Amino acid sequence: MNAAAREWYVRPAGGEYGMENGSSYQDAWDGLLAVVWGEGGVQPGDTLSVCGTHIYRMSNNAHIATQAVVNVPGGTGEQKRITIRGDCPGDPGVVWGGYIRDPEKRHGYSGRFEWTEDPSHHGVWSTALDAGHYGDWFFEQGDSGCHPLEKASSIDELAQKKGSHYSVNYEKGSMLYVHPSTEGNPKGRILFNLYGYRFSIRSNGYITFRNLGFMNPRPFWMGNECPHHVRFEKCRLFYGTSRMFSIRDGMDYMEVVDCEIAWAGNGIYTISSSNTGAPSYYRFTGNYIHDIGVRPIHRNADSHAIGIQGGTNGLIADNVIENSGSSILLYAFTNQVLRNVVVTRNQVRNCHTLTGTSAYGISTQCSNNSLSDKSGNQFFDNIVTNCPVGYRFQFEHDQEFYHNIAAYCGIGLEASRTFNNKGPRIKARNNIFFSSRINHVRFATGAKNYLFDSDYNLYFPDGANMFVLGQEKFKLKGWQRKSKSDANSFVADPLFRNPLDGDFHLKPGSPAAGAGIPIGITHDMEGLPFPAKPDIGPYSSNASR
């Protein structure tokens, strides 16, 4: 950082903060809309500390909702980033994309924006909506913060359920009904969605958000805006509308690191409409992503925690993903390049099948006629547990699959694509398939031109239908003979420490210890070295813990 870098402060609007020039916590700017950017305020290299909980109180007299947009300029390079952080000691920063209406009575709608108690349903209150709203996220402010209201399907159901909301269509002019968790007029404690605070990055770059809470966030960029070199680090992002992050063409060097992402239709999604301009050089690491595609309004067959469309040179590592649809998905459209992506040290648990999600733990997929460059993609040191399909690989270029675990999955590893007689190509070494419910391996391509180069894997247990090649089913010995693979693979209990609780470290005496083959992966998923003759699976057995 340059010597002239400064730290600035902003606190929630409506307080009295000394000189209110942003120079200190005591003299903080009065609300996010009062922050000065550029000369006399936050400049490249500076840090803005967001202190306290920021909820926009919409008090304009217009009859439309107007969003509180915070326009953030960019930094000028890696050493001169603009940093917006929320770890102010004793006063952590939280920014809400929801808003409170204040006052509820506005010009042109005399009386309609006041809360009115429903005479036919005890505890139910109503008000007119001044704009179209997302039909799920409404929140109630209480002593311990803001909490989501559940969605009811009718006023009668609403009357029976405290802490819920209902509207016929959530459109402008329709009525919103709420049954608050606590009795009495809900004025001033119901948060509406879509028109609260939004950080607008536009096409700027070199911006870092750190340790900041984003509740019910709006997009950080819109339309054709093309930011770059933007980092979200140790942030919490809850209650998204559809996708929490939509990263589009040309938005390179984007990072989501050590964040918690929950309750949205999709988590991180790189969305591309081009063959070669898809987001590249991204880093999505260390995140905890959960409850994706779960709420009824979020459910769709394409929900996933991390979805990739095209692009090159990405890193997806050290993430923990729970209760999502297809959790980590790499997809290439016809003629779309998708290469050199490393997927490593991720833990995926409990994929769900709500509304027809494919529920693949880690997968590659593509348009069936896609024959573009999809080379250099690697998958190692990952653990997938309790998913209908643990791993599914469809690319016709080599996919390297080393030192992984599939445990308690319906199918451990699946591949089935056929196009112009081309099928998937997979190189598999040192993997463990444990307690698969249907098949350990299902390789069902009808192509003649394919590769399943698999060896030094451990399977447990064995069974007559645990291996599928085309339409034929085998035990391991029959699979070895027919597939001409897995010559040095074997069946044995790997002796995990406590697999039912997700602990897949190897116990002393595990048959997986030292049973692998060196393939260039020198360290396990905790960064500890493998022995010279490596173990099968993602954990080293000879390292002290």
C-alpha positions as CSV (number, residue, x, y, z in Angstrom):
1,M,0.0,0.0,0.0
2,N,1.2,3.5,-0.7
3,A,2.2,5.7,2.2
4,A,-0.6,8.1,1.6
5,A,-3.4,5.5,2.0
6,R,-6.1,6.5,4.4
7,E,-8.8,4.8,6.4
8,W,-12.3,6.2,6.3
9,Y,-15.4,5.4,8.3
10,V,-19.2,5.3,7.7
11,R,-21.9,4.5,10.2
12,P,-25.7,4.0,9.8
13,A,-27.7,6.9,8.5
14,G,-29.5,9.0,11.1
15,G,-26.9,9.2,13.8
16,E,-24.9,12.1,15.1
17,Y,-21.2,11.4,14.5
18,G,-19.2,14.5,15.4
19,M,-17.9,16.4,12.3
20,E,-19.3,13.6,10.0
21,N,-16.4,13.9,7.6
22,G,-15.5,10.2,7.6
23,S,-12.0,10.8,9.2
24,S,-12.6,8.5,12.2
25,Y,-15.2,6.3,13.9
26,Q,-16.3,9.2,16.1
27,D,-16.5,11.5,13.0
28,A,-17.9,8.9,10.6
29,W,-20.0,9.8,7.6
30,D,-23.7,9.7,8.3
31,G,-24.8,6.8,6.1
32,L,-23.6,5.1,3.0
33,L,-25.1,7.7,0.7
34,A,-22.9,10.4,2.4
35,V,-19.6,8.7,1.6
36,V,-17.3,10.9,-0.5
37,W,-15.5,9.1,-3.3
38,G,-12.5,10.7,-5.0
39,E,-11.0,14.0,-4.1
40,G,-11.6,14.7,-0.4
41,G,-12.7,11.2,0.3
42,V,-12.0,7.5,-0.6
43,Q,-9.4,7.2,-3.3
44,P,-7.3,4.3,-4.8
45,G,-5.3,2.7,-2.0
46,D,-7.8,3.8,0.7
47,T,-10.0,1.7,3.0
48,L,-13.6,2.4,3.9
49,S,-14.7,0.8,7.2
50,V,-18.4,0.1,7.2
51,C,-19.5,0.1,10.8
52,G,-22.9,-1.1,12.1
53,T,-26.0,-2.4,10.4
54,H,-27.1,-0.3,7.4
55,I,-30.8,-0.5,6.4
56,Y,-32.1,2.0,4.0
57,R,-35.2,3.9,5.2
58,M,-37.0,5.0,2.1
59,S,-38.5,8.5,2.9
60,N,-38.9,10.1,-0.5
61,N,-42.4,11.5,-1.3
62,A,-42.6,9.9,-4.7
63,H,-45.0,7.1,-5.4
64,I,-42.3,4.8,-6.7
65,A,-39.5,2.9,-5.0
66,T,-36.1,4.4,-5.5
67,Q,-33.0,2.3,-4.7
68,A,-30.1,3.5,-2.6
69,V,-27.2,3.1,-5.0
70,V,-23.6,3.5,-3.7
71,N,-21.4,4.1,-6.7
72,V,-17.9,2.7,-6.0
73,P,-15.0,3.9,-8.2
74,G,-12.1,1.5,-9.0
75,G,-8.6,1.2,-7.8
76,T,-5.7,1.7,-10.1
77,G,-3.8,-1.5,-9.6
78,E,-3.1,-4.4,-7.2
79,Q,-1.2,-2.2,-4.8
80,K,-3.9,0.6,-5.0
81,R,-7.1,-1.3,-4.4
82,I,-10.1,0.4,-2.9
83,T,-11.0,-1.8,0.1
84,I,-14.4,-1.8,1.8
85,R,-14.4,-3.7,5.0
86,G,-16.8,-4.6,7.8
87,D,-14.6,-5.7,10.7
88,C,-14.8,-2.5,12.7
89,P,-13.9,-3.5,16.3
90,G,-17.1,-3.9,18.3
91,D,-19.3,-2.7,15.5
92,P,-19.2,-5.1,12.5
93,G,-20.6,-4.0,9.2
94,V,-23.7,-5.4,7.7
95,V,-25.4,-3.9,4.6
96,W,-29.0,-4.8,3.7
97,G,-30.4,-4.8,0.2
98,G,-33.8,-4.8,1.8
99,Y,-35.4,-1.5,3.0
100,I,-37.9,-0.1,5.5
101,R,-40.6,2.3,4.2
102,D,-40.5,5.6,6.2
103,P,-43.0,7.2,6.1
104,E,-45.6,4.7,4.9
105,K,-47.8,7.5,3.6
106,R,-46.7,9.1,0.4
107,H,-47.9,11.6,-2.2
108,G,-50.4,10.1,-4.6
109,Y,-51.4,7.1,-2.6
110,S,-53.1,8.7,0.4
111,G,-53.4,6.2,3.2
112,R,-52.5,3.1,1.1
113,F,-48.9,2.8,2.4
114,E,-50.0,2.8,6.0
115,W,-50.3,-0.6,7.7
116,T,-53.9,-1.7,8.3
117,E,-55.0,-4.5,10.5
118,D,-57.2,-7.0,8.8
119,P,-60.5,-7.2,10.6
120,S,-61.2,-10.8,9.5
121,H,-57.8,-12.3,10.4
122,H,-56.3,-11.7,13.8
123,G,-52.7,-10.6,13.7
124,V,-52.7,-9.9,10.0
125,W,-51.7,-6.5,8.6
126,S,-51.6,-5.2,5.1
127,T,-50.1,-2.4,3.0
128,A,-49.9,-1.5,-0.7
129,L,-46.8,-2.3,-2.6
130,D,-45.2,0.7,-4.3
131,A,-43.2,-1.5,-6.8
132,G,-42.9,-5.0,-8.0
133,H,-41.0,-7.1,-5.4
134,Y,-39.3,-10.5,-5.3
135,G,-42.0,-12.8,-4.0
136,D,-40.0,-14.5,-1.2
137,W,-37.7,-12.3,0.8
138,F,-39.5,-10.1,3.3
139,F,-37.9,-9.6,6.8
140,E,-38.9,-8.6,10.2
141,Q,-36.7,-6.5,12.4
142,G,-36.5,-7.5,16.1
143,D,-34.3,-7.2,19.1
144,S,-31.8,-9.7,17.8
145,G,-31.6,-8.5,14.2
146,C,-33.6,-9.1,11.0
147,H,-35.1,-12.5,10.2
148,P,-36.8,-13.7,7.1
149,L,-40.6,-14.1,7.1
150,E,-41.9,-17.4,5.6
151,K,-44.1,-17.3,2.5
152,A,-47.7,-18.4,3.0
153,S,-49.9,-19.6,0.1
154,S,-53.1,-17.8,1.2
155,I,-54.3,-15.3,3.8
156,D,-56.0,-18.1,5.7
157,E,-52.6,-19.9,6.0
158,L,-51.0,-16.6,6.9
159,A,-53.4,-16.1,9.8
160,Q,-52.3,-19.4,11.2
161,K,-48.6,-18.8,10.9
162,K,-46.8,-16.1,12.8
163,G,-43.7,-14.8,11.0
164,S,-45.1,-15.1,7.4
165,H,-46.1,-13.0,4.4
166,Y,-48.4,-13.3,1.5
167,S,-49.4,-11.4,-1.7
168,V,-51.4,-12.4,-4.8
169,N,-48.6,-11.4,-7.1
170,Y,-46.1,-9.1,-5.3
171,E,-46.6,-6.5,-8.1
172,K,-47.0,-2.7,-7.8
173,G,-50.3,-1.8,-6.4
174,S,-51.1,-5.2,-5.0
175,M,-51.4,-5.7,-1.2
176,L,-48.8,-7.3,0.9
177,Y,-50.1,-9.1,4.0
178,V,-47.8,-10.0,6.9
179,H,-48.4,-11.8,10.2
180,P,-45.5,-10.5,12.4
181,S,-43.8,-12.7,14.9
182,T,-44.7,-10.2,17.6
183,E,-48.2,-8.7,18.0
184,G,-49.0,-5.1,17.0
185,N,-48.5,-2.7,14.1
186,P,-45.5,-3.8,12.0
187,K,-44.7,-0.2,10.9
188,G,-41.0,0.4,10.8
189,R,-40.0,-3.2,11.3
190,I,-40.8,-4.9,8.0
191,L,-38.0,-5.0,5.4
192,F,-39.1,-5.0,1.8
193,N,-36.7,-6.3,-0.9
194,L,-35.0,-5.0,-4.1
195,Y,-34.7,-1.3,-3.3
196,G,-32.3,-1.1,-0.4
197,Y,-28.6,-0.4,-0.5
198,R,-26.6,-1.6,-3.5
199,F,-22.9,-1.2,-4.1
200,S,-22.6,-0.4,-7.8
201,I,-19.1,-1.3,-9.2
202,R,-20.0,-0.7,-12.9
203,S,-16.9,-1.6,-15.0
204,N,-14.3,-0.7,-12.4
205,G,-11.6,-2.9,-11.1
206,Y,-9.2,-3.5,-8.2
207,I,-11.9,-3.4,-5.5
208,T,-11.9,-5.6,-2.4
209,F,-14.9,-6.3,0.0
210,R,-13.6,-7.8,3.2
211,N,-15.4,-9.1,6.3
212,L,-18.6,-7.4,5.3
213,G,-22.1,-8.9,5.7
214,F,-24.5,-8.6,2.7
215,M,-28.0,-9.5,3.5
216,N,-30.6,-9.8,0.7
217,P,-28.0,-8.2,-1.7
218,R,-28.7,-6.7,-5.1
219,P,-26.3,-7.3,-8.0
220,F,-22.9,-5.5,-7.7
221,W,-22.9,-4.9,-11.5
222,M,-25.7,-4.6,-14.1
223,G,-26.3,-5.2,-17.8
224,N,-23.2,-4.7,-19.9
225,E,-21.0,-3.5,-17.0
226,C,-17.7,-5.4,-17.0
227,P,-15.8,-5.2,-13.7
228,H,-12.5,-7.0,-13.2
229,H,-10.1,-7.8,-10.4
230,V,-12.8,-7.6,-7.8
231,R,-12.3,-9.7,-4.6
232,F,-14.9,-10.7,-2.0
233,E,-13.0,-11.9,1.0
234,K,-14.4,-13.3,4.3
235,C,-17.8,-11.8,3.5
236,R,-21.3,-13.3,4.3
237,L,-23.9,-13.2,1.6
238,F,-27.4,-14.4,2.6
239,Y,-30.9,-14.3,1.1
240,G,-30.2,-13.9,-2.6
241,T,-32.9,-13.5,-5.2
242,S,-31.7,-15.7,-8.0
243,R,-27.9,-15.9,-8.4
244,M,-25.7,-14.5,-5.7
245,F,-22.9,-13.8,-8.2
246,S,-23.5,-13.5,-12.0
247,I,-20.0,-13.2,-13.5
248,R,-20.3,-12.5,-17.3
249,D,-18.1,-12.2,-20.4
250,G,-14.9,-10.2,-20.0
251,M,-15.1,-10.2,-16.2
252,D,-11.7,-11.7,-15.6
253,Y,-9.7,-12.0,-12.3
254,M,-12.8,-12.2,-10.1
255,E,-12.3,-13.7,-6.7
256,V,-14.7,-15.1,-4.0
257,V,-12.5,-16.2,-1.1
258,D,-13.4,-17.5,2.4
259,C,-17.0,-16.3,2.1
260,E,-20.2,-17.8,3.4
261,I,-23.0,-17.9,0.7
262,A,-26.5,-19.2,1.5
263,W,-30.1,-19.2,0.5
264,A,-30.1,-18.3,-3.2
265,G,-31.1,-20.0,-6.5
266,N,-27.4,-20.3,-7.4
267,G,-24.2,-19.4,-5.6
268,I,-21.4,-18.4,-7.9
269,Y,-22.2,-18.5,-11.6
270,T,-20.0,-17.6,-14.5
271,I,-22.4,-17.0,-17.4
272,S,-21.1,-16.6,-20.9
273,S,-22.6,-16.0,-24.3
274,S,-19.4,-16.3,-26.2
275,N,-16.9,-19.0,-27.3
276,T,-13.7,-17.4,-26.1
277,G,-14.7,-14.4,-23.9
278,A,-16.0,-16.3,-20.9
279,P,-14.8,-15.2,-17.5
280,S,-11.2,-16.5,-16.9
281,Y,-8.5,-16.3,-14.3
282,Y,-11.0,-16.6,-11.5
283,R,-10.5,-17.9,-8.0
284,F,-13.3,-19.3,-5.9
285,T,-11.6,-20.7,-2.8
286,G,-12.3,-21.5,0.8
287,N,-16.0,-20.7,0.7
288,Y,-18.8,-22.3,2.7
289,I,-21.8,-22.5,0.3
290,H,-25.1,-24.0,1.6
291,D,-28.8,-24.2,1.1
292,I,-28.8,-23.4,-2.7
293,G,-32.0,-24.0,-4.7
294,V,-33.8,-25.0,-1.5
295,R,-36.6,-22.5,-0.9
296,P,-39.6,-23.0,-3.3
297,I,-39.0,-19.8,-5.2
298,H,-35.3,-20.8,-5.8
299,R,-35.9,-24.3,-7.0
300,N,-34.9,-25.1,-10.5
301,A,-33.2,-27.9,-12.3
302,D,-30.1,-25.8,-12.9
303,S,-29.3,-24.8,-9.3
304,H,-25.7,-25.3,-8.2
305,A,-23.3,-23.8,-5.8
306,I,-20.6,-23.1,-8.3
307,G,-21.4,-23.1,-12.0
308,I,-18.9,-22.5,-14.8
309,Q,-19.7,-21.7,-18.4
310,G,-16.6,-21.7,-20.6
311,G,-13.4,-19.8,-19.7
312,T,-9.8,-20.7,-18.9
313,N,-7.4,-20.9,-16.0
314,G,-9.8,-21.0,-13.0
315,L,-9.2,-22.3,-9.5
316,I,-12.0,-23.9,-7.4
317,A,-10.5,-25.0,-4.2
318,D,-11.1,-25.7,-0.5
319,N,-14.8,-25.0,-0.6
320,V,-17.3,-26.8,1.6
321,I,-20.7,-27.2,-0.1
322,E,-23.8,-28.6,1.5
323,N,-27.5,-29.0,0.5
324,S,-27.1,-27.7,-3.1
325,G,-28.3,-29.1,-6.4
326,S,-25.4,-29.9,-8.8
327,S,-22.7,-28.5,-6.6
328,I,-19.6,-27.8,-8.8
329,L,-20.4,-27.9,-12.5
330,L,-18.1,-27.1,-15.5
331,Y,-20.2,-26.6,-18.7
332,A,-19.2,-25.9,-22.3
333,F,-21.6,-24.9,-25.0
334,T,-21.0,-25.8,-28.7
335,N,-17.6,-24.4,-29.8
336,Q,-17.0,-22.9,-26.3
337,V,-13.5,-23.2,-24.9
338,L,-13.3,-24.5,-21.3
339,R,-9.8,-25.5,-20.2
340,N,-7.2,-25.4,-17.5
341,V,-9.5,-25.4,-14.5
342,V,-8.3,-26.9,-11.3
343,V,-10.9,-28.3,-8.9
344,T,-9.2,-29.4,-5.7
345,R,-9.7,-30.0,-1.9
346,N,-13.4,-29.4,-2.1
347,Q,-15.9,-31.2,0.2
348,V,-19.4,-31.7,-1.2
349,R,-22.1,-33.1,1.0
350,N,-25.8,-34.0,0.6
351,C,-26.7,-32.8,-2.9
352,H,-30.5,-32.5,-3.2
353,T,-32.9,-33.3,-6.0
354,L,-35.6,-30.7,-5.4
355,T,-37.4,-29.8,-8.7
356,G,-35.3,-32.2,-10.8
357,T,-31.8,-31.0,-10.1
358,S,-29.3,-33.5,-11.4
359,A,-27.5,-33.5,-8.0
360,Y,-24.0,-34.2,-9.3
361,G,-21.3,-33.5,-6.7
362,I,-18.5,-32.5,-9.1
363,S,-19.1,-32.7,-12.9
364,T,-18.2,-31.7,-16.4
365,Q,-21.0,-31.4,-19.0
366,C,-21.4,-29.9,-22.4
367,S,-23.7,-29.5,-25.4
368,N,-23.6,-33.0,-27.0
369,N,-22.1,-31.6,-30.2
370,S,-19.4,-29.6,-28.4
371,L,-15.9,-30.5,-29.6
372,S,-14.1,-27.3,-28.7
373,D,-11.0,-27.2,-26.5
374,K,-11.8,-28.6,-23.1
375,S,-8.3,-29.8,-22.2
376,G,-6.2,-29.4,-19.0
377,N,-9.0,-29.8,-16.4
378,Q,-7.9,-31.4,-13.2
379,F,-9.8,-32.9,-10.3
380,F,-7.9,-34.0,-7.2
381,D,-8.1,-34.3,-3.4
382,N,-11.9,-33.8,-3.3
383,I,-14.5,-35.6,-1.2
384,V,-18.1,-36.0,-2.2
385,T,-20.5,-37.7,0.2
386,N,-24.2,-38.6,0.0
387,C,-25.0,-37.4,-3.5
388,P,-27.0,-39.3,-6.2
389,V,-23.9,-39.0,-8.4
390,G,-20.5,-38.2,-6.9
391,Y,-18.5,-37.4,-10.0
392,R,-19.7,-37.2,-13.6
393,F,-17.3,-36.4,-16.5
394,Q,-18.4,-35.9,-20.1
395,F,-15.6,-34.0,-21.9
396,E,-13.9,-35.7,-24.8
397,H,-10.6,-34.3,-23.7
398,D,-8.5,-35.9,-20.9
399,Q,-9.9,-35.2,-17.4
400,E,-7.4,-36.0,-14.6
401,F,-9.1,-37.5,-11.6
402,Y,-6.7,-38.2,-8.7
403,H,-6.8,-38.9,-4.9
404,N,-10.6,-38.3,-4.5
405,I,-13.2,-39.9,-2.4
406,A,-16.8,-40.8,-3.3
407,A,-18.7,-42.0,-0.2
408,Y,-22.3,-43.0,0.3
409,C,-23.2,-41.8,-3.2
410,G,-25.7,-43.5,-5.5
411,I,-23.1,-43.7,-8.3
412,G,-19.5,-42.9,-7.4
413,L,-18.3,-42.0,-10.9
414,E,-20.4,-41.8,-14.1
415,A,-19.7,-41.0,-17.7
416,S,-22.1,-41.6,-20.6
417,R,-21.7,-39.0,-23.4
418,T,-21.5,-40.1,-27.1
419,F,-21.1,-37.8,-30.1
420,N,-19.7,-38.7,-33.5
421,N,-18.4,-41.9,-31.9
422,K,-16.5,-39.8,-29.3
423,G,-16.9,-40.5,-25.6
424,P,-15.5,-39.1,-22.4
425,R,-11.8,-39.4,-21.6
426,I,-10.9,-40.0,-17.9
427,K,-7.5,-40.7,-16.3
428,A,-8.2,-41.9,-12.7
429,R,-5.6,-42.8,-10.1
430,N,-5.6,-43.3,-6.3
431,N,-9.3,-42.8,-5.7
432,I,-11.6,-44.4,-3.1
433,F,-15.1,-45.4,-3.8
434,F,-16.8,-46.2,-0.5
435,S,-20.3,-47.6,0.1
436,S,-21.8,-46.7,-3.2
437,R,-25.5,-47.5,-3.2
438,I,-25.9,-48.5,-6.9
439,N,-22.6,-48.5,-8.7
440,H,-19.0,-47.6,-8.0
441,V,-18.4,-46.8,-11.7
442,R,-20.9,-46.4,-14.5
443,F,-19.2,-46.0,-17.8
444,A,-22.1,-46.2,-20.2
445,T,-20.9,-44.4,-23.4
446,G,-21.8,-46.0,-26.7
447,A,-18.8,-44.5,-28.4
448,K,-15.7,-46.5,-29.6
449,N,-13.4,-43.6,-29.2
450,Y,-13.1,-43.0,-25.5
451,L,-10.6,-43.4,-22.6
452,F,-11.1,-44.8,-19.2
453,D,-7.5,-45.1,-18.0
454,S,-8.1,-46.1,-14.4
455,D,-5.8,-47.9,-11.8
456,Y,-4.6,-48.0,-8.2
457,N,-8.1,-47.3,-6.9
458,L,-9.8,-48.8,-3.8
459,Y,-13.4,-50.0,-4.0
460,F,-15.6,-51.1,-1.1
461,P,-17.7,-53.2,-1.0
462,D,-17.7,-55.4,-4.1
463,G,-20.9,-56.7,-5.7
464,A,-22.4,-58.1,-8.8
465,N,-23.7,-54.8,-10.1
466,M,-21.1,-52.3,-8.8
467,F,-19.4,-51.7,-12.2
468,V,-21.2,-50.9,-15.4
469,L,-19.6,-50.8,-18.9
470,G,-22.2,-50.1,-21.6
471,Q,-25.1,-52.2,-20.6
472,E,-23.1,-54.9,-18.8
473,K,-22.7,-55.1,-15.0
474,F,-19.8,-56.7,-13.2
475,K,-18.0,-57.3,-9.9
476,L,-14.4,-55.9,-9.8
477,K,-12.7,-58.9,-11.4
478,G,-15.2,-59.0,-14.3
479,W,-14.8,-55.2,-14.7
480,Q,-11.0,-55.5,-14.8
481,R,-11.2,-58.1,-17.5
482,K,-13.8,-56.4,-19.7
483,S,-12.7,-52.8,-19.3
484,K,-9.0,-53.6,-19.4
485,S,-8.5,-51.1,-16.6
486,D,-8.0,-51.1,-12.8
487,A,-5.4,-53.9,-13.0
488,N,-3.9,-52.8,-9.7
489,S,-7.1,-51.7,-8.0
490,F,-8.6,-53.8,-5.2
491,V,-11.5,-54.2,-2.8
492,A,-10.9,-53.5,0.9
493,D,-12.4,-51.6,3.7
494,P,-10.2,-48.4,3.8
495,L,-10.6,-48.1,7.5
496,F,-11.7,-44.5,7.7
497,R,-11.5,-42.9,11.1
498,N,-15.2,-42.0,11.4
499,P,-16.9,-41.8,7.9
500,L,-20.5,-41.4,9.2
501,D,-19.4,-38.1,10.7
502,G,-17.4,-37.1,7.7
503,D,-14.0,-37.9,9.0
504,F,-12.2,-39.7,6.2
505,H,-8.7,-39.8,7.6
506,L,-7.1,-43.2,7.5
507,K,-6.8,-45.3,10.6
508,P,-3.5,-47.1,11.3
509,G,-3.3,-50.2,9.3
510,S,-5.5,-48.9,6.5
511,P,-5.0,-50.9,3.2
512,A,-5.1,-47.5,1.4
513,A,-1.8,-46.4,3.0
514,G,1.1,-46.6,0.6
515,A,-1.1,-48.4,-2.0
516,G,-1.1,-45.6,-4.6
517,I,1.2,-44.6,-7.4
518,P,3.0,-41.3,-7.8
519,I,1.2,-39.1,-10.3
520,G,2.5,-35.6,-9.5
521,I,0.3,-34.8,-6.5
522,T,2.7,-34.5,-3.7
523,H,0.5,-33.1,-0.9
524,D,-2.8,-34.1,0.6
525,M,-5.9,-31.9,1.0
526,E,-4.6,-30.5,4.3
527,G,-1.2,-29.6,2.7
528,L,0.6,-32.4,4.3
529,P,3.1,-34.5,2.2
530,F,2.3,-37.9,0.9
531,P,4.9,-40.6,1.5
532,A,7.2,-41.5,-1.4
533,K,4.7,-44.3,-2.3
534,P,1.5,-42.3,-1.8
535,D,-1.7,-43.3,-0.2
536,I,-4.9,-43.8,-2.0
537,G,-7.4,-41.1,-1.2
538,P,-6.9,-37.4,-0.3
539,Y,-5.3,-37.8,3.1
540,S,-1.8,-38.7,3.9
541,S,-1.5,-41.5,6.5
542,N,2.0,-40.9,7.8
543,A,1.7,-37.2,8.7
544,S,1.2,-36.3,12.4
545,R,-2.0,-34.5,13.3
